[in-house]
């Protein structure tokens, strides 16, 4: 986005980004109802427990694979990933084995969710 806004120049990025007076456009607040995955990303940044990103990543991988194989519609990816991550939110891994266990649980839960979507999708 920065390259598009600065074209044909290369952007000089300074954080936090400021857009005031940089062209004829307007940035609107994110509609997290319409775009739930963006809401999840904001939640990750603000207050998620350590298990949330682990579960979200694992569930997303399962849902994307199911979409790519034609089992579910694209629009169901965030729903499956977010529901799965919410179920496993609150667990705090103490060691690497806990991370793998949370990942495995998330994959199993999201596989079940994919099966439910498949029944209604086909």
Backbone as numpy.savetxt, mean C-alpha at the origin, in Angstrom:
# Nx Ny Nz CAx CAy CAz Cx Cy Cz
7.50 13.24 -10.74 6.67 14.42 -10.74 7.55 15.67 -10.74
8.61 15.63 -9.94 9.49 16.80 -9.86 10.10 17.11 -11.22
10.48 16.09 -11.97 11.06 16.31 -13.30 10.02 16.92 -14.25
8.79 16.46 -14.16 7.73 17.01 -15.02 7.46 18.47 -14.69
7.46 18.80 -13.41 7.19 20.17 -13.01 8.33 21.12 -13.38
9.55 20.62 -13.36 10.71 21.48 -13.63 11.13 21.50 -15.09
10.56 20.62 -15.92 10.98 20.49 -17.32 11.00 21.84 -18.02
11.99 22.13 -18.78 13.07 21.29 -19.27 14.31 21.29 -18.37
14.23 21.95 -17.24 15.35 21.97 -16.29 15.33 20.70 -15.43
16.43 20.42 -14.78 16.44 19.35 -13.79 15.99 19.94 -12.47
15.20 19.19 -11.72 14.68 19.75 -10.46 15.77 19.85 -9.40
15.67 20.88 -8.60 16.50 21.01 -7.41 15.57 20.76 -6.24
15.72 19.63 -5.62 14.79 19.24 -4.56 15.34 19.61 -3.19
14.50 20.25 -2.42 14.81 20.58 -1.04 13.60 20.14 -0.22
13.85 19.44 0.84 12.75 18.91 1.63 12.53 19.75 2.86
11.28 19.97 3.27 10.06 19.51 2.61 9.81 20.29 1.32
9.16 19.65 0.38 8.88 20.28 -0.91 7.87 21.40 -0.73
8.11 22.50 -1.42 7.19 23.64 -1.41 6.78 23.91 -2.85
5.48 24.06 -3.10 4.98 24.25 -4.45 4.38 25.64 -4.67
4.37 26.48 -3.66 3.76 27.80 -3.81 4.46 28.57 -4.93
3.67 29.16 -5.81 4.20 30.02 -6.86 5.01 29.30 -7.92
4.81 28.02 -8.12 5.61 27.25 -9.07 4.78 26.81 -10.27
3.93 27.63 -10.78 3.15 27.23 -11.94 1.67 27.40 -11.71
0.92 27.04 -12.72 -0.52 27.21 -12.68 -1.19 25.87 -12.40
-1.06 25.38 -11.21 -1.70 24.14 -10.81 -2.03 24.23 -9.34
-2.81 23.27 -8.91 -3.27 23.29 -7.53 -3.26 21.85 -7.02
-2.72 21.63 -5.85 -2.70 20.30 -5.23 -3.85 20.20 -4.24
-4.64 19.16 -4.39 -5.79 18.94 -3.52 -5.44 17.93 -2.44
-6.14 17.96 -1.33 -5.91 16.92 -0.31 -6.23 15.54 -0.88
-5.57 14.55 -0.38 -5.77 13.18 -0.84 -7.11 12.66 -0.35
-7.88 12.07 -1.26 -9.15 11.45 -0.92 -8.88 9.99 -0.58
-8.69 9.69 0.70 -8.33 8.34 1.12 -9.50 7.36 1.02
-10.73 7.88 0.90 -11.87 6.99 0.66 -11.79 6.44 -0.76
-11.47 7.30 -1.68 -11.39 6.90 -3.09 -10.10 6.17 -3.40
-9.02 6.52 -2.70 -7.71 5.92 -2.92 -7.18 5.37 -1.60
-7.71 4.23 -1.15 -7.36 3.71 0.18 -5.88 3.35 0.34
-5.21 3.02 -0.73 -3.79 2.67 -0.61 -2.97 3.89 -0.18
-3.36 5.07 -0.61 -2.65 6.28 -0.17 -2.86 6.51 1.32
-4.05 6.21 1.80 -4.31 6.31 3.23 -3.43 5.35 4.01
-3.23 4.17 3.47 -2.37 3.19 4.13 -0.93 3.68 4.19
-0.48 4.30 3.13 0.88 4.84 3.12 1.03 5.95 4.16
0.04 6.79 4.29 0.11 7.84 5.30 0.12 7.22 6.70
-0.67 6.18 6.87 -0.71 5.50 8.16 0.65 4.89 8.49
1.29 4.30 7.48 2.62 3.74 7.68 3.58 4.80 8.19
3.48 5.97 7.60 4.39 7.04 7.95 4.11 7.60 9.35
2.87 7.59 9.75 2.51 8.27 10.98 2.53 7.40 12.23
1.89 6.24 12.16 1.72 5.52 13.44 1.55 4.02 13.33
2.00 3.42 12.30 1.80 1.97 12.16 2.73 1.20 13.08
2.23 0.08 13.54 3.06 -0.83 14.32 3.99 -1.57 13.36
5.07 -2.16 13.86 6.04 -2.83 12.97 5.44 -3.95 12.13
4.38 -4.59 12.60 3.80 -5.69 11.84 3.02 -5.21 10.62
2.53 -3.97 10.65 1.69 -3.47 9.57 2.41 -3.46 8.22
3.60 -2.87 8.10 4.26 -2.90 6.78 4.67 -4.30 6.34
4.99 -5.16 7.28 5.34 -6.54 6.93 4.13 -7.22 6.30
3.00 -7.12 6.98 1.77 -7.76 6.49 1.29 -7.11 5.20
1.37 -5.78 5.12 0.94 -5.08 3.92 1.73 -5.51 2.71
3.04 -5.62 2.86 3.90 -6.03 1.75 3.58 -7.46 1.31
3.48 -8.36 2.25 3.21 -9.77 1.91 1.86 -9.91 1.23
0.84 -9.26 1.77 -0.50 -9.36 1.20 -0.55 -8.72 -0.18
0.16 -7.61 -0.36 0.20 -6.96 -1.67 0.82 -7.89 -2.70
1.90 -8.57 -2.33 2.54 -9.50 -3.28 1.58 -10.60 -3.69
0.83 -11.14 -2.74 -0.14 -12.20 -3.06 -1.24 -11.66 -3.96
-1.76 -10.48 -3.62 -2.86 -9.91 -4.40 -2.41 -9.54 -5.82
-1.22 -8.98 -5.96 -0.72 -8.62 -7.29 -0.53 -9.88 -8.13
0.01 -10.92 -7.54 0.19 -12.19 -8.28 -1.16 -12.74 -8.73
-2.16 -12.64 -7.86 -3.50 -13.12 -8.22 -4.09 -12.28 -9.36
-3.87 -10.99 -9.32 -4.34 -10.13 -10.41 -3.64 -10.48 -11.72
-2.33 -10.63 -11.67 -1.56 -10.92 -12.88 -1.94 -12.26 -13.51
-2.41 -13.17 -12.67 -2.83 -14.47 -13.21 -4.32 -14.49 -13.58
-4.97 -13.32 -13.47 -6.37 -13.21 -13.89 -7.38 -13.71 -12.89
-6.98 -13.92 -11.64 -7.89 -14.46 -10.64 -8.78 -13.39 -10.00
-8.27 -12.17 -9.90 -9.01 -11.09 -9.25 -8.89 -9.82 -10.09
-9.81 -8.87 -9.91 -9.69 -7.60 -10.62 -8.63 -6.71 -9.95
-8.09 -5.80 -10.71 -7.06 -4.88 -10.21 -7.54 -4.13 -8.98
-8.79 -3.71 -9.01 -9.34 -2.89 -7.92 -9.38 -3.60 -6.57
-9.27 -4.92 -6.56 -9.33 -5.65 -5.30 -7.96 -5.74 -4.60
-6.90 -5.37 -5.29 -5.56 -5.46 -4.68 -5.48 -4.66 -3.39
-5.81 -3.35 -3.38 -5.68 -2.62 -2.12 -6.61 -3.14 -1.03
-7.79 -3.57 -1.40 -8.72 -4.08 -0.40 -8.14 -5.29 0.31
-7.64 -6.24 -0.46 -7.05 -7.45 0.12 -5.84 -7.10 0.99
-4.97 -6.26 0.47 -3.75 -5.91 1.21 -4.07 -5.16 2.50
-4.99 -4.19 2.43 -5.29 -3.39 3.61 -6.05 -4.18 4.67
-6.99 -5.02 4.24 -7.71 -5.85 5.21 -6.75 -6.78 5.93
-5.85 -7.39 5.18 -4.89 -8.32 5.77 -3.97 -7.60 6.75
-3.45 -6.46 6.34 -2.54 -5.71 7.21 -3.25 -5.28 8.49
-4.52 -4.89 8.39 -5.27 -4.48 9.57 -5.47 -5.62 10.55
-5.68 -6.81 10.02 -5.86 -7.99 10.89 -4.60 -8.24 11.71
-3.45 -8.07 11.10 -2.19 -8.39 11.78 -1.53 -7.19 12.44
-2.16 -6.03 12.35 -1.60 -4.82 12.97 -1.55 -5.00 14.49
-0.52 -4.49 15.08 -0.41 -4.55 16.54 0.58 -5.57 17.03
1.00 -6.48 16.18 2.01 -7.44 16.60 3.38 -6.77 16.50
4.23 -7.02 17.47 5.56 -6.44 17.46 6.59 -7.55 17.37
7.24 -7.68 16.23 8.25 -8.73 16.10 9.46 -8.43 16.99
9.92 -9.45 17.68 11.08 -9.31 18.56 12.35 -9.83 17.90
12.18 -10.78 16.99 13.34 -11.35 16.30 12.96 -11.67 14.86
13.91 -12.04 14.07 13.69 -12.28 12.65 12.64 -13.35 12.40
12.59 -14.37 13.24 11.60 -15.43 13.08 10.19 -14.87 13.17
10.00 -13.86 14.02 8.68 -13.22 14.14 8.30 -12.51 12.84
9.26 -11.88 12.20 9.01 -11.21 10.92 8.54 -12.24 9.89
9.24 -13.36 9.81 8.86 -14.42 8.87 7.48 -14.99 9.20
7.17 -15.12 10.50 5.87 -15.65 10.90 4.76 -14.69 10.49
4.95 -13.39 10.72 3.95 -12.40 10.33 3.76 -12.41 8.82
4.87 -12.49 8.09 4.80 -12.56 6.63 4.00 -13.79 6.20
4.27 -14.93 6.78 3.55 -16.16 6.42 2.06 -16.06 6.75
1.75 -15.51 7.93 0.34 -15.33 8.31 -0.37 -14.42 7.32
0.29 -13.33 6.94 -0.31 -12.39 6.01 -0.56 -13.05 4.66
0.39 -13.84 4.20 0.21 -14.54 2.93 -0.97 -15.52 2.98
-1.08 -16.23 4.09 -2.19 -17.19 4.24 -3.53 -16.47 4.28
-3.61 -15.39 5.04 -4.86 -14.63 5.12 -5.22 -14.04 3.76
-4.25 -13.47 3.07 -4.55 -12.85 1.79 -4.90 -13.90 0.73
-4.32 -15.08 0.81 -4.71 -16.17 -0.10 -6.19 -16.52 0.10
-6.63 -16.55 1.35 -8.04 -16.81 1.63 -8.92 -15.70 1.06
-8.48 -14.48 1.20 -9.23 -13.34 0.65 -9.28 -13.40 -0.87
-8.19 -13.82 -1.49 -8.16 -13.98 -2.95 -9.19 -15.03 -3.36
-9.27 -16.13 -2.64 -10.25 -17.18 -2.97 -11.67 -16.64 -2.89
-11.96 -15.81 -1.89 -13.30 -15.22 -1.78 -13.58 -14.29 -2.96
-12.58 -13.49 -3.35 -12.76 -12.61 -4.50 -12.95 -13.42 -5.77
-12.23 -14.54 -5.89 -12.34 -15.37 -7.09 -13.77 -15.87 -7.26
-14.40 -16.24 -6.16 -15.76 -16.76 -6.21 -16.73 -15.68 -6.73
-16.50 -14.44 -6.33 -17.42 -13.39 -6.77 -17.00 -12.77 -8.11
-15.74 -12.98 -8.51 -15.21 -12.38 -9.74 -15.53 -13.23 -10.96
-15.54 -14.56 -10.80 -15.75 -15.44 -11.94 -17.22 -15.73 -12.18
